[in-house]
Amino acid sequence: MRILVTGGCGFIGSALVLHLVQNLGHEVLTLDALTYAANPASLASLEANPRHRLCEADICDPGAVNAAFRDFAPEAVMHLAAESHVDRSITEPGAFIRTNVTGTQVMLDAART
C-alpha cells in the first residue's frame, strides 16, 4: 500500500513511518516542513530503503501538496502534521491556525481531487 504521512519527522510521525515501512512493508511518502518539531534523523534508517521517500514541503502549500498526491498517488493518507506545543500557541497563535486549520483544508482539498 502507498501511504502519504504528513508530519512524519515528528516524534509520533517518525514512529509511525518506521512501523509502516519496516514492519508492515508499505511504501511511504513522508511530507514534512522540517520545522522546529521535526527530527529527520529519526528516519535515517530508511535513507536507502526504496519504500520510503522524504519530501520537504509545507502542507499549507497547495502546489506542493497537489504535486505529492499526483506524483505519489497514495492509497491512504495519515495526516499528523500539526502545531502542538501549547506554549507556542500562546506566543504564535497564527501559526497554529495556519498549520492546523488551513493546512488541513489544503490536505482535504488535495485528497478530494
Residue, then its C-alpha position, 0 to 999 in steps of 0.5 A: m500500500r502507498i501511504l502519504v504521512t504528513g508530519g512524519c519527522g515528528f516524534i509520533g510521525s517518525a514512529l509511525v513511518l518506521h512501523l509502516v515501512q519496516n514492519l508492515g512493508h508499505e511504501v511511504l511518502t513522508l511530507d514534512a516542513l522540517t520545522y522546529a518539531a521535526n527530527p529527520a534523523s529519526l528516519a535515517s534508517l530508511e535513507a536507502n530503503p526504496r519504500h520510503r521517500l522524504c519530501e520537504a514541503d509545507i502542507c499549507d502549500p497547495g502546489a506542493v501538496n497537489a504535486a505529492f498526491r499526483d506524483f505519489a498517488p497514495e492509497a491512504v493518507m495519515h495526516l499528523a502534521a500539526e502545531s502542538h506545543v501549547d506554549r507556542s500557541i500562546t506566543e504564535p497563535g497564527a501559526f497554529i491556525r495556519t498549520n492546523v486549520t488551513g493546512t488541513q483544508v489544503m490536505l482535504d482539498a488535495a485528497r478530494t481531487 
